[in-house]
Amino acid sequence: MAKKADNSKKDKKPRVNPELEGFELNIDSFGELTSTFDIDRINEFLNRNVEDKKLKDREDIDEIKGEDNKKEDK
């Protein structure tokens, strides 16, 4: 016997970071991604919250980050 689809799971909104509240990503009929947030806003969030695996072992990146933090403190 075939199982019936459970629509309650489909209607649930996923838990998200409070900074991304209201973010939705859709694909239109042409395969184009449409978003409720500007790509620059998404990139800023990712830069703050996700470590880049390719850059984590570079020593000069820590120096650059340290310089950025000094600029922000002023």
C-alpha positions as a LaTeX table, in Angstrom:
\begin{tabular}{lrrr}
\hline
Residue & $x$ (\AA) & $y$ (\AA) & $z$ (\AA) \\
\hline
Met1 & 0.00 & 0.00 & 0.00 \\
Ala2 & 1.35 & 3.44 & $-0.92$ \\
Lys3 & 2.02 & 5.98 & 1.81 \\
Lys4 & 0.25 & 9.30 & 1.72 \\
Ala5 & 2.42 & 12.41 & 1.54 \\
Asp6 & 2.64 & 14.29 & 4.80 \\
Asn7 & 1.99 & 17.95 & 3.89 \\
Ser8 & 2.61 & 19.19 & 7.44 \\
Lys9 & 6.38 & 18.75 & 6.97 \\
Lys10 & 6.29 & 20.76 & 3.75 \\
Asp11 & 4.53 & 23.72 & 5.37 \\
Lys12 & 7.01 & 23.99 & 8.26 \\
Lys13 & 9.57 & 26.77 & 8.07 \\
Pro14 & 13.18 & 25.75 & 8.84 \\
Arg15 & 15.00 & 27.17 & 11.85 \\
Val16 & 17.32 & 29.95 & 10.73 \\
Asn17 & 19.79 & 32.39 & 12.20 \\
Pro18 & 17.92 & 35.53 & 13.36 \\
Glu19 & 19.97 & 37.62 & 10.91 \\
Leu20 & 18.47 & 35.59 & 8.04 \\
Glu21 & 14.86 & 35.76 & 9.19 \\
Gly22 & 12.63 & 36.18 & 6.12 \\
Phe23 & 15.23 & 34.83 & 3.68 \\
Glu24 & 13.68 & 32.77 & 0.91 \\
Leu25 & 15.30 & 31.24 & $-2.15$ \\
Asn26 & 13.19 & 30.14 & $-5.11$ \\
Ile27 & 13.87 & 28.72 & $-8.57$ \\
Asp28 & 11.70 & 30.06 & $-11.37$ \\
Ser29 & 10.59 & 28.15 & $-14.48$ \\
Phe30 & 13.80 & 29.13 & $-16.32$ \\
Gly31 & 16.03 & 27.72 & $-13.56$ \\
Glu32 & 16.98 & 31.20 & $-12.32$ \\
Leu33 & 17.47 & 31.64 & $-8.58$ \\
Thr34 & 15.47 & 34.42 & $-6.98$ \\
Ser35 & 16.07 & 35.56 & $-3.42$ \\
Thr36 & 14.45 & 37.91 & $-0.94$ \\
Phe37 & 17.90 & 39.16 & 0.16 \\
Asp38 & 20.55 & 41.01 & $-1.81$ \\
Ile39 & 23.56 & 38.81 & $-2.65$ \\
Asp40 & 25.90 & 41.29 & $-0.92$ \\
Arg41 & 23.97 & 40.87 & 2.34 \\
Ile42 & 24.22 & 37.08 & 2.06 \\
Asn43 & 27.97 & 37.27 & 1.35 \\
Glu44 & 28.57 & 39.54 & 4.36 \\
Phe45 & 26.74 & 37.06 & 6.59 \\
Leu46 & 28.76 & 34.14 & 5.23 \\
Asn47 & 32.06 & 36.01 & 5.62 \\
Arg48 & 31.29 & 36.67 & 9.30 \\
Asn49 & 29.96 & 33.21 & 10.18 \\
Val50 & 31.63 & 30.62 & 7.95 \\
Glu51 & 35.34 & 29.80 & 7.95 \\
Asp52 & 36.84 & 29.34 & 4.50 \\
Lys53 & 38.54 & 25.92 & 4.52 \\
Lys54 & 40.92 & 26.91 & 1.72 \\
Leu55 & 42.25 & 29.89 & 3.67 \\
Lys56 & 42.35 & 28.52 & 7.23 \\
Asp57 & 45.98 & 27.30 & 7.06 \\
Arg58 & 47.40 & 30.50 & 5.59 \\
Glu59 & 49.44 & 32.54 & 8.05 \\
Asp60 & 49.02 & 35.86 & 6.26 \\
Ile61 & 45.22 & 35.69 & 6.56 \\
Asp62 & 45.44 & 35.98 & 10.37 \\
Glu63 & 47.57 & 39.10 & 9.95 \\
Ile64 & 45.01 & 40.62 & 7.59 \\
Lys65 & 42.14 & 39.77 & 9.95 \\
Gly66 & 44.08 & 41.35 & 12.81 \\
Glu67 & 44.50 & 44.55 & 10.79 \\
Asp68 & 40.76 & 44.59 & 10.00 \\
Asn69 & 39.90 & 44.22 & 13.69 \\
Lys70 & 42.19 & 47.11 & 14.58 \\
Lys71 & 40.44 & 49.31 & 12.02 \\
Glu72 & 37.01 & 48.37 & 13.44 \\
Asp73 & 38.12 & 49.18 & 17.01 \\
Lys74 & 39.01 & 52.77 & 16.11 \\
\hline
\end{tabular}
